[in-house]
């Protein structure tokens, strides 16, 4: 298993060196599939599995293959959390990259969760004025605003389907003849 994964990983490295990020991503997807499926698989924290995930994420991002990058980014984040202490910047930075990608893919709840956790972890290791923290705050705010807007849209759709929100017409007021009114002198 490890040899099969390593072979695909080496092929991906060669494709990257040749400037073929799409080909590299495809090789890394094959390596990931071999490492992740079946009754025998590499563990989430296995070094080769993490290397494949990191390179897969980088190759997919370089090739603008956002959907393909997402599973790799999630795996990098998971492995980083298994391998490094919580306060280690590697964990927070993997969450930051994941948050940015999830927001781009309109996975706003996942983006908000990743950004919030990254901000919490980076508060221990970085200056509050760091550009990374500033960008994460923006990602978090945008994801929260989008969730709120989606929630309002969902509530509106539900309300529109209920009888309480149905538009009913009131009968028109009767037009009783009005008396002539004279102006006061």
Contact map, one row per residue, 1 for C-alpha under 8 A:
11111000000000000000000000000000011000011000000000000000000000000000000000000000000000000000000000000000000000000000000000000000000000000000000000000000000000000000000000000000000000000
11111100000000000000000000000000001000000100000100000000000000000000000000000000000000000000000000000000000000000000000000000000000000000000000000000000000000000000000000000000000000000
11111110000000000000000000000000000000000000000000000000000000000000000000000000000000000000000000000000000000000000000000000000000000000000000000000000000000000000000000000000000000000
11111111000000000000000000000010010000000000000000000000000000000000000000000000000000000000000000000000000000000000000000000000000000000000000000000000000000000000000000000000000000000
11111111100000000000000000000111011000000000000100000000000000000000000000000000000000000000000000000000000000000000000000000000000000000000000000000000000000000000000000000000000000000
01111111110000000000000000000010000000000000000100000000000000000000000000000000000000000000000000000000000000000000000000000000000000000000000000000000000000000000000000000000000000000
00111111111000000000000000000010000000000000000000000000000000000000000000000000000000000000000000000000000000000000000000000000000000000000000000000000000000000000000000000000000000000
00011111111100000000000000110110000000000000000000000000000000000000000000000000000000000000000000000000000000000000000000000000000000000000000000000000000000000000000000000000000000000
00001111111110000000000000110010000000000000000000010000000000000000000000000000000000000000000000000000000000000000000000000000000000000000000000000000000000000000000000000000000000000
00000111111111000000000000000000000000000000000000000000000000000000000000000000000000000000000000000000000000000000000000000000000000000000000000000000000000000000000000000000000000000
00000011111111100000000100100000000000000000000000000000000000000000000000000000000000000000000000000000000000000000000000000000000000000000000000000000000000000000000000000000000000000
00000001111111110000001111110000000000000000000000000000000000000000000000000000000000000000000000000000000000000000000000000000000000000000000000000000000000000000000000000000000000000
00000000111111111000000100000000000000000000000000000000000000000000000000000000000000000000000000000000000000000000000000000000000000000000000000000000000000000000000000000000000000000
00000000011111111100000100000000000000000000000000000000000000000000000000000000000000000000000000000000000000000000000000000000000000000000000000000000000000000000000000000000000000000
00000000001111111111101100000000000000000000000000000000000000000000000000000000000000000000000000000000000000000000000000000000000000000000000000000000000000000000000000000000000000000
00000000000111111111101100000000000000000000000000000000001000000000000000000000000000000000000000000000000000000000000000000000000000000000000000000000000000000000000000000000000000000
00000000000011111111000000000000000000000000000000000000000000000000000000000000000000000000000000000000000000000000000000000000000000000000000000000000000000000000000000000000000000000
00000000000001111111000000000000000000000000000000000000000000000000000000000000000000000000000000000000000000000000000000000000000000000000000000000000000000000000000000000000000000000
00000000000000111111100000000000000000000000000000000000000000000000000000000000000000000000000000000000000000000000000000000000000000000000000000000000000000000000000000000000000000000
00000000000000111111111100000000000000000000000000000000000000000000000000000000000000000000000000000000000000000000000000000000000000000000000000000000000000000000000000000000000000000
00000000000000110011111110000000000000000000000000000000001101100000000000000000000000000000000000000000000000000000000000000000000000000000000000000000000000000000000000000000000000000
00000000000000000001111111000000000000000000000000000000001100100000000000000000000000000000000000000000000000000000000000000000000000000000000000000000000000000000000000000000000000000
00000000000100110001111111100000000000000000000000000000000000000000000000000000000000000000000000000000000000000000000000000000000000000000000000000000000000000000000000000000000000000
00000000001111110001111111110000000000000000000000000001001000000000000000000000000000000000000000000000000000000000000000000000000000000000000000000000000000000000000000000000000000000
00000000000100000000111111111000000000000000000000000001001100000000000000000000000000000000000000000000000000000000000000000000000000000000000000000000000000000000000000000000000000000
00000000000100000000011111111100000000000000000000000000000000000000000000000000000000000000000000000000000000000000000000000000000000000000000000000000000000000000000000000000000000000
00000001101100000000001111111110000000000000000000000000000000000000000000000000000000000000000000000000000000000000000000000000000000000000000000000000000000000000000000000000000000000
00000001100100000000000111111111000000000000000000011011000000000000000000000000000000000000000000000000000000000000000000000000000000000000000000000000000000000000000000000000000000000
00000000000000000000000011111111100000000000000000000001000000000000000000000000000000000000000000000000000000000000000000000000000000000000000000000000000000000000000000000000000000000
00001001000000000000000001111111110000000000000000000000000000000000000000000000000000000000000000000000000000000000000000000000000000000000000000000000000000000000000000000000000000000
00011111100000000000000000111111111000000000000000010000000000000000000000000000000000000000000000000000000000000000000000000000000000000000000000000000000000000000000000000000000000000
00001000000000000000000000011111111100000000000010011000000000000000000000000000000000000000000000000000000000000000000000000000000000000000000000000000000000000000000000000000000000000
00000000000000000000000000001111111110000000000000000000000000000000000000000000000000000000000000000000000000000000000000000000000000000000000000000000000000000000000000000000000000000
10011000000000000000000000000111111111001000000000000000000000000000000000000000000000000000000000000000000000000000000000000000000000000000000000000000000000000000000000000000000000000
11001000000000000000000000000011111110001100000010000000000000000000000000000000000000000000000000000000000000000000000000000000000000000000000000000000000000000000000000000000000000000
00000000000000000000000000000001111111001100000000000000000000000000000000000000000000000000000000000000000000000000000000000000000000000000000000000000000000000000000000000000000000000
00000000000000000000000000000000111111111000000000000000000000000000000000000000000000000000000000000000000000000000000000000000000000000000000000000000000000000000000000000000000000000
00000000000000000000000000000000010111111000000000000000000000000000000000000000000000000000000000000000000000000000000000000000000000000000000000000000000000000000000000000000000000000
00000000000000000000000000000000000011111000000000000000000000000000000000000000000000000000000000000000000000000000000000000000000000000000000000000000000000000000000000000000000000000
10000000000000000000000000000000000011111100000000000000000000000000000000000000000000000000000000000000000000000000000000000000000000000000000000000000000000000000000000000000000000000
10000000000000000000000000000000011111111110000000000000000000000000000000000000000000000000000000000000000000000000000000000000000000000000000000000000000000000000000000000000000000000
01000000000000000000000000000000001100011111010010000000000000000000000000000000000000000000000000000000000000000000000000000000000000000000000000000000000000000000000000000000000000000
00000000000000000000000000000000000000001111110010000000000000000000000000000000000000000000000000000000000000000000000000000000000000000000000000000000000000000000000000000000000000000
00000000000000000000000000000000000000000111110011000000000000000000000000100110010000000000000000000000000000000000000000000000000000000000000000000000000000000000000000000000000000000
00000000000000000000000000000000000000000011111011000000000000000000000000000011011000000000000000000000000000000000000000000000000000000000000000000000000000000000000000000000000000000
00000000000000000000000000000000000000000111111111000000000000000000000000000010000000000000000000000000000000000000000000000000000000000000000000000000000000000000000000000000000000000
00000000000000000000000000000000000000000000111111100000000000000000000000000000000000000000000000000000000000000000000000000000000000000000000000000000000000000000000000000000000000000
01001100000000000000000000000000000000000000011111110000000000000000000000000000000000000000000000000000000000000000000000000000000000000000000000000000000000000000000000000000000000000
00000000000000000000000000000001001000000111111111111000000000000000000000000000000000000000000000000000000000000000000000000000000000000000000000000000000000000000000000000000000000000
00000000000000000000000000000000000000000001111111111100000000000000000000110010000000000000000000000000000000000000000000000000000000000000000000000000000000000000000000000000000000000
00000000000000000000000000000000000000000000001111111110000000000000000000000000000000000000000000000000000000000000000000000000000000000000000000000000000000000000000000000000000000000
00000000100000000000000000010011000000000000000111111111000000000000000000000000000000000000000000000000000000000000000000000000000000000000000000000000000000000000000000000000000000000
00000000000000000000000000010001000000000000000011111111100000000000000110110000000000000000000000000000000000000000000000000000000000000000000000000000000000000000000000000000000000000
00000000000000000000000000000000000000000000000001111111110000000000000110010000000000000000000000000000000000000000000000000000000000000000000000000000000000000000000000000000000000000
00000000000000000000000000010000000000000000000000111111111000000000000000000000000000000000000000000000000000000000000000000000000000000000000000000000000000000000000000000000000000000
00000000000000000000000110011000000000000000000000011111111100000000100100000000000000000000000000000000000000000000000000000000000000000000000000000000000000000000000000000000000000000
00000000000000000000000000000000000000000000000000001111111110000001110110000000000000000000000000000000000000000000000000000000000000000000000000000000000000000000000000000000000000000
00000000000000000000000000000000000000000000000000000111111111000000100000000000000000000000000000000000000000000000000000000000000000000000000000000000000000000000000000000000000000000
00000000000000010000110110000000000000000000000000000011111111100000100000000000000000000000000000000000000000000000000000000000000000000000000000000000000000000000000000000000000000000
00000000000000000000110010000000000000000000000000000001111111111101100000000000000000000000000000000000000000000000000000000000000000000000000000000000000000000000000000000000000000000
00000000000000000000000000000000000000000000000000000000111111111100100000000000000000000000000000000000000000000000000000000000000000000000000000000000000000000000000000000000000000000
00000000000000000000100000000000000000000000000000000000011111111000000000000000000000000000000000000000000000000000000000000000000000000000000000000000000000000000000000000000000000000
00000000000000000000110000000000000000000000000000000000001111111000000000000000000000000000000000000000000000000000000000000000000000000000000000000000000000000000000000000000000000000
00000000000000000000000000000000000000000000000000000000000111111100000000000000000000000000000000000000000000000000000000000000000000000000000000000000000000000000000000000000000000000
00000000000000000000000000000000000000000000000000000000000111111111100000000000000000000000000000000000000000000000000000000000000000000000000000000000000000000000000000000000000000000
00000000000000000000000000000000000000000000000000000000000110011111110000000000000000000000000000001000100000000000000000000000000000000000000000000000000000000000000000000000000000000
00000000000000000000000000000000000000000000000000000000000000001111111000000000000000000000000000000000100000000000000000000000000000000000000000000000000000000000000000000000000000000
00000000000000000000000000000000000000000000000000000000100100001111111100000000000000000000000000000000000000000000000000000000000000000000000000000000000000000000000000000000000000000
00000000000000000000000000000000000000000000000000000001111110001111111110000000000000000000000000000000000000000000000000000000000000000000000000000000000000000000000000000000000000000
00000000000000000000000000000000000000000000000000000000100000000111111111000000000000000000000001001100000000000000000000000000000000000000000000000000000000000000000000000000000000000
00000000000000000000000000000000000000000000000000000000000000000011111111100000000000000000000000000000000000000000000000000000000000000000000000000000000000000000000000000000000000000
00000000000000000000000000000000000000000000000000001101100000000001111111110000000000000000000000000000000000000000000000000000000000000000000000000000000000000000000000000000000000000
00000000000000000000000000000000000000000000000000001100100000000000111111111000000000000000010011000000000000000000000000000000000000000000000000000000000000000000000000000000000000000
00000000000000000000000000000000000000000000000000000000000000000000011111111100000000000000000001000000000000000000000000000000000000000000000000000000000000000000000000000000000000000
00000000000000000000000000000000000000000001000001001000000000000000001111111110000000000000000000000000000000000000000000000000000000000000000000000000000000000000000000000000000000000
00000000000000000000000000000000000000000000000001001100000000000000000111111111000000000000010000000000000000000000000000000000000000000000000000000000000000000000000000000000000000000
00000000000000000000000000000000000000000000000000000000000000000000000011111111100000000010011001000000000000000000000000000000000000000000000000000000000000000000000000000000000000000
00000000000000000000000000000000000000000001000000000000000000000000000001111111110000000000000000000000000000000000000000000000000000000000000000000000000000000000000000000000000000000
00000000000000000000000000000000000000000001110001000000000000000000000000111111111000000000000000000000000000000000000000000000000000000000000000000000000000000000000000000000000000000
00000000000000000000000000000000000000000000100000000000000000000000000000011111111100000110010000000000000000000000000000000000000000000000000000000000000000000000000000000000000000000
00000000000000000000000000000000000000000000000000000000000000000000000000001111111111000010000000000000000000000000000000000000000000000000000000000000000000000000000000000000000000000
00000000000000000000000000000000000000000001100000000000000000000000000000000111111100000000000000000000000000000000000000000000000000000000000000000000000000000000000000000000000000000
00000000000000000000000000000000000000000000100000000000000000000000000000000011111110000000000000000000000000000000000000000000000000000000000000000000000000000000000000000000000000000
00000000000000000000000000000000000000000000000000000000000000000000000000000001111111010110000000000000000000000000000000000000000000000000000000000000000000000000000000000000000000000
00000000000000000000000000000000000000000000000000000000000000000000000000000000101111110010000000000000000000000000000000000000000000000000000000000000000000000000000000000000000000000
00000000000000000000000000000000000000000000000000000000000000000000000000000000100111110010000000000000000000000000000010000000000000000000000000000000000000000000000000000000000000000
00000000000000000000000000000000000000000000000000000000000000000000000000000000000011111011000000000000000000000000000011011000000000000000000000000000000000000000000000000000000000000
00000000000000000000000000000000000000000000000000000000000000000000000000000000000111111111000000000000000000000000000010001000000000000000000000000000000000000000000000000000000000000
00000000000000000000000000000000000000000000000000000000000000000000000000000000000000111111100000000000000000000000000011001000000000000000000000000000000000000000000000000000000000000
00000000000000000000000000000000000000000000000000000000000000000000000000000001000100011111110000000000000000000000000000000000000000000000000000000000000000000000000000000000000000000
00000000000000000000000000000000000000000000000000000000000000000000000000001001100111111111111000000000000000000000010010000000000000000000000000000000000000000000000000000000000000000
00000000000000000000000000000000000000000000000000000000000000000000000000000000000000111111111100000000000000000000111011000000000000000000000000000000000000000000000000000000000000000
00000000000000000000000000000000000000000000000000000000000000000000000000000000000000001111111110000000000000000000010000000000000000000000000000000000000000000000000000000000000000000
00000000000000000000000000000000000000000000000000000000000000000000000010011001000000000111111111000000000000000000000000000000000000000000000000000000000000000000000000000000000000000
00000000000000000000000000000000000000000000000000000000000000000000000000001000000000000011111111100000000000000110110000000000000000000000000000000000000000000000000000000000000000000
00000000000000000000000000000000000000000000000000000000000000000000000000000000000000000001111111110000000000000110010000000000000000010000000000000000000000000000000000000000000000000
00000000000000000000000000000000000000000000000000000000000000000000000010000000000000000000111111111000000000000000000000000000000000000000000000000000000000000000000000000000000000000
00000000000000000000000000000000000000000000000000000000000000000000010011001000000000000000011111111100000000100100000000000000000000000000000000000000000000000000000000000000000000000
00000000000000000000000000000000000000000000000000000000000000000000000000000000000000000000001111111110000001111110000000000000000000010010000000000000000000000000000000000000000000000
00000000000000000000000000000000000000000000000000000000000000000000000000000000000000000000000111111111000000100010000000000000000000010010000000000000000000000000000000000000000000000
00000000000000000000000000000000000000000000000000000000000000000100010000000000000000000000000011111111100000100000000000000000000000000000000000000000000000000000000000000000000000000
00000000000000000000000000000000000000000000000000000000000000000000010000000000000000000000000001111111111101100000000000000000000000000000000000000000000000000000000000000000000000000
00000000000000000000000000000000000000000000000000000000000000000000000000000000000000000000000000111111111101100000000000000000000000000010001000000000000000000000000000000000000000000
00000000000000000000000000000000000000000000000000000000000000000000000000000000000000000000000000011111111000000000000000000000000000000000000000000000000000000000000000000000000000000
00000000000000000000000000000000000000000000000000000000000000000110000000000000000000000000000000001111111000000000000000000000000000000000000000000000000000000000000000000000000000000
00000000000000000000000000000000000000000000000000000000000000000000000000000000000000000000000000000111111100000000000000000000000000000000000000000000000000000000000000000000000000000
00000000000000000000000000000000000000000000000000000000000000000000000000000000000000000000000000000111111111100000000000000000000000000000000000000000000000000000000000000000000000000
00000000000000000000000000000000000000000000000000000000000000000000000000000000000000000000000000000110011111110000000000000000000000000000001101100000000000000000000000000000000000000
00000000000000000000000000000000000000000000000000000000000000000000000000000000000000000000000000000000001111111000000000000000000000000000001100100000000000000000000000000000000000000
00000000000000000000000000000000000000000000000000000000000000000000000000000000000000000000000000100110001111111100000000000000000000000000000000000000000000000000000000000000000000000
00000000000000000000000000000000000000000000000000000000000000000000000000000000000000000000000001111110001111111110000000000000000000000011001000000000000000000000000000000000000000000
00000000000000000000000000000000000000000000000000000000000000000000000000000000000000000000000000100000000111111111000000000000000000000011101100000000000000000000000000000000000000000
00000000000000000000000000000000000000000000000000000000000000000000000000000000000000000000000000100000000011111111100000000000000000000000000000000000000000000000000000000000000000000
00000000000000000000000000000000000000000000000000000000000000000000000000000000000000000000001101100000000001111111110000000000000000000000000000000000000000000000000000000000000000000
00000000000000000000000000000000000000000000000000000000000000000000000000000000000000000000001100110000000000111111111000000000000000011011000000000000000000000000000000000000000000000
00000000000000000000000000000000000000000000000000000000000000000000000000000000000000000000000000000000000000011111111100000000000000000001000000000000000000000000000000000000000000000
00000000000000000000000000000000000000000000000000000000000000000000000000000000000000000001001000000000000000001111111110000000000000000000000000000000000000000000000000000000000000000
00000000000000000000000000000000000000000000000000000000000000000000000000000000000000000011101100000000000000000111111111000000000000010000000000000000000000000000000000000000000000000
00000000000000000000000000000000000000000000000000000000000000000000000000000000000000000001000000000000000000000011111111100000000010011000000000000000000000000000000000000000000000000
00000000000000000000000000000000000000000000000000000000000000000000000000000000000000000000000000000000000000000001111111110000000000000000000000000000000000000000000000000000000000000
00000000000000000000000000000000000000000000000000000000000000000000000000000000000001111011000000000000000000000000111111111000000000000000000000000000000000000000000000000000000000000
00000000000000000000000000000000000000000000000000000000000000000000000000000000000000101001000000000000000000000000011111111100000010000000000000000000000000000000000000000000000000000
00000000000000000000000000000000000000000000000000000000000000000000000000000000000000000000000000000000000000000000001111111111000000000000000000000000000000000000000000000000000000000
00000000000000000000000000000000000000000000000000000000000000000000000000000000000000100000000000000000000000000000000111111100000000000000000000000000000000000000000000000000000000000
00000000000000000000000000000000000000000000000000000000000000000000000000000000000000111000000000000000000000000000000011111110000000000000000000000000000000000000000000000000000000000
00000000000000000000000000000000000000000000000000000000000000000000000000000000000000000000000000000000000000000000000001111111010000000000000000000000000000000000000000000000000000000
00000000000000000000000000000000000000000000000000000000000000000000000000000000000000000000000000000000000000000000000000101111110000000000000000000000000000000000000000000000000000000
00000000000000000000000000000000000000000000000000000000000000000000000000000000000000000000000000000000000000000000000000100111110010000000000000000000000000000000000000000000000000000
00000000000000000000000000000000000000000000000000000000000000000000000000000000000000000000000000000000000000000000000000000011111011000000000000000000000000000000000000000000000000000
00000000000000000000000000000000000000000000000000000000000000000000000000000000000000000000000000000000000000000000000000000111111111000000000000000000000000000000000000000000000000000
00000000000000000000000000000000000000000000000000000000000000000000000000000000000000000000000000000000000000000000000000000000111111100000000000000000000000000000000000000000000000000
00000000000000000000000000000000000000000000000000000000000000000000000000000000000000000000000000000000000000000000000000000000011111110000000000000000000000000000000000000000000000000
00000000000000000000000000000000000000000000000000000000000000000000000000000000000000000000000000000000000000000000001001000001111111111000000000000000000000000000000000000000000000000
00000000000000000000000000000000000000000000000000000000000000000000000000000000000000000000000000000000000000000000000000000000111111111100000000000000000000000000000000000000000000000
00000000000000000000000000000000000000000000000000000000000000000000000000000000000000000000000000000000000000000000000000000000001111111110000000000000000000000000000000000000000000000
00000000000000000000000000000000000000000000000000000000000000000000000000000000000000000000000100110000000000000010011000000000000111111111000000000000000000000000000000000000000000000
00000000000000000000000000000000000000000000000000000000000000000000000000000000000000000000000000000000000000000010001000000000000011111111100000000000000000000000000000000000000000000
00000000000000000000000000000000000000000000000000000000000000000000000000000000000000000000000000000000000000000000000000000000000001111111110000000000000000000000000000000000000000000
00000000000000000000000000000000000000000000000000000000000000000000000000000000000000000000000000110010000000110010000000000000000000111111111000000000000000000000000000000000000000000
00000000000000000000000000000000000000000000000000000000000000000000000000000000000000000000000000000000000000110011000000000000000000011111111100000000000000000000000000000000000000000
00000000000000000000000000000000000000000000000000000000000000000000000000000000000000000000000000000000000000010000000000000000000000001111111110000000000000000000000000000000000000000
00000000000000000000000000000000000000000000000000000000000000000000000000000000000000000000000000000000000000000000000000000000000000000111111111000000000000000000000000000000000000000
00000000000000000000000000000000000000000000000000000000000000000000000000000000000000000000000000000010000110110000000000000000000000000011111111100000000000000000000000000000000000000
00000000000000000000000000000000000000000000000000000000000000000000000000000000000000000000000000000000000110010000000000000000000000000001111111110000000000000000000000000000000000000
00000000000000000000000000000000000000000000000000000000000000000000000000000000000000000000000000000000000000000000000000000000000000000000111111111000000000000000000000000000000000000
00000000000000000000000000000000000000000000000000000000000000000000000000000000000000000000000000000000000100000000000000000000000000000000011111111100000000000000000000000000000000000
00000000000000000000000000000000000000000000000000000000000000000000000000000000000000000000000000000000000110000000000000000000000000000000001111111110000000000000000000000000000000000
00000000000000000000000000000000000000000000000000000000000000000000000000000000000000000000000000000000000000000000000000000000000000000000000111111111000000000000000000000000000000000
00000000000000000000000000000000000000000000000000000000000000000000000000000000000000000000000000000000000000000000000000000000000000000000000011111111100000000000000000000000000000000
00000000000000000000000000000000000000000000000000000000000000000000000000000000000000000000000000000000000000000000000000000000000000000000000001111111110000000000000000000000000000000
00000000000000000000000000000000000000000000000000000000000000000000000000000000000000000000000000000000000000000000000000000000000000000000000000111111111000000000000000000000000000000
00000000000000000000000000000000000000000000000000000000000000000000000000000000000000000000000000000000000000000000000000000000000000000000000000011111111100000000000000000000000000000
00000000000000000000000000000000000000000000000000000000000000000000000000000000000000000000000000000000000000000000000000000000000000000000000000001111111110000000000000000000000000000
00000000000000000000000000000000000000000000000000000000000000000000000000000000000000000000000000000000000000000000000000000000000000000000000000000111111111000000000000000000000000000
00000000000000000000000000000000000000000000000000000000000000000000000000000000000000000000000000000000000000000000000000000000000000000000000000000011111111100000000000000000000000000
00000000000000000000000000000000000000000000000000000000000000000000000000000000000000000000000000000000000000000000000000000000000000000000000000000001111111110000000000000000000000000
00000000000000000000000000000000000000000000000000000000000000000000000000000000000000000000000000000000000000000000000000000000000000000000000000000000111111111000000000000000000000000
00000000000000000000000000000000000000000000000000000000000000000000000000000000000000000000000000000000000000000000000000000000000000000000000000000000011111111100000000000000000000000
00000000000000000000000000000000000000000000000000000000000000000000000000000000000000000000000000000000000000000000000000000000000000000000000000000000001111111101100000000000000000000
00000000000000000000000000000000000000000000000000000000000000000000000000000000000000000000000000000000000000000000000000000000000000000000000000000000000111111110110000000000000000000
00000000000000000000000000000000000000000000000000000000000000000000000000000000000000000000000000000000000000000000000000000000000000000000000000000000000011111110110000000000000000000
00000000000000000000000000000000000000000000000000000000000000000000000000000000000000000000000000000000000000000000000000000000000000000000000000000000000001111111110000000000000000000
00000000000000000000000000000000000000000000000000000000000000000000000000000000000000000000000000000000000000000000000000000000000000000000000000000000000000011111110000000000000000000
00000000000000000000000000000000000000000000000000000000000000000000000000000000000000000000000000000000000000000000000000000000000000000000000000000000000000100111110000000000000000000
00000000000000000000000000000000000000000000000000000000000000000000000000000000000000000000000000000000000000000000000000000000000000000000000000000000000000111111111000000000000000000
00000000000000000000000000000000000000000000000000000000000000000000000000000000000000000000000000000000000000000000000000000000000000000000000000000000000000011111111100000000000000000
00000000000000000000000000000000000000000000000000000000000000000000000000000000000000000000000000000000000000000000000000000000000000000000000000000000000000000000111110000000000000000
00000000000000000000000000000000000000000000000000000000000000000000000000000000000000000000000000000000000000000000000000000000000000000000000000000000000000000000011111000000000000000
00000000000000000000000000000000000000000000000000000000000000000000000000000000000000000000000000000000000000000000000000000000000000000000000000000000000000000000001111100000000000000
00000000000000000000000000000000000000000000000000000000000000000000000000000000000000000000000000000000000000000000000000000000000000000000000000000000000000000000000111110000000000000
00000000000000000000000000000000000000000000000000000000000000000000000000000000000000000000000000000000000000000000000000000000000000000000000000000000000000000000000011111000000000000
00000000000000000000000000000000000000000000000000000000000000000000000000000000000000000000000000000000000000000000000000000000000000000000000000000000000000000000000001111100000000000
00000000000000000000000000000000000000000000000000000000000000000000000000000000000000000000000000000000000000000000000000000000000000000000000000000000000000000000000000111110000000000
00000000000000000000000000000000000000000000000000000000000000000000000000000000000000000000000000000000000000000000000000000000000000000000000000000000000000000000000000011111000000000
00000000000000000000000000000000000000000000000000000000000000000000000000000000000000000000000000000000000000000000000000000000000000000000000000000000000000000000000000001111100000000
00000000000000000000000000000000000000000000000000000000000000000000000000000000000000000000000000000000000000000000000000000000000000000000000000000000000000000000000000000111110000000
00000000000000000000000000000000000000000000000000000000000000000000000000000000000000000000000000000000000000000000000000000000000000000000000000000000000000000000000000000011111000000
00000000000000000000000000000000000000000000000000000000000000000000000000000000000000000000000000000000000000000000000000000000000000000000000000000000000000000000000000000001111100000
00000000000000000000000000000000000000000000000000000000000000000000000000000000000000000000000000000000000000000000000000000000000000000000000000000000000000000000000000000000111110000
00000000000000000000000000000000000000000000000000000000000000000000000000000000000000000000000000000000000000000000000000000000000000000000000000000000000000000000000000000000011111000
00000000000000000000000000000000000000000000000000000000000000000000000000000000000000000000000000000000000000000000000000000000000000000000000000000000000000000000000000000000001111100
00000000000000000000000000000000000000000000000000000000000000000000000000000000000000000000000000000000000000000000000000000000000000000000000000000000000000000000000000000000000111110
00000000000000000000000000000000000000000000000000000000000000000000000000000000000000000000000000000000000000000000000000000000000000000000000000000000000000000000000000000000000011111
00000000000000000000000000000000000000000000000000000000000000000000000000000000000000000000000000000000000000000000000000000000000000000000000000000000000000000000000000000000000001111
00000000000000000000000000000000000000000000000000000000000000000000000000000000000000000000000000000000000000000000000000000000000000000000000000000000000000000000000000000000000000111
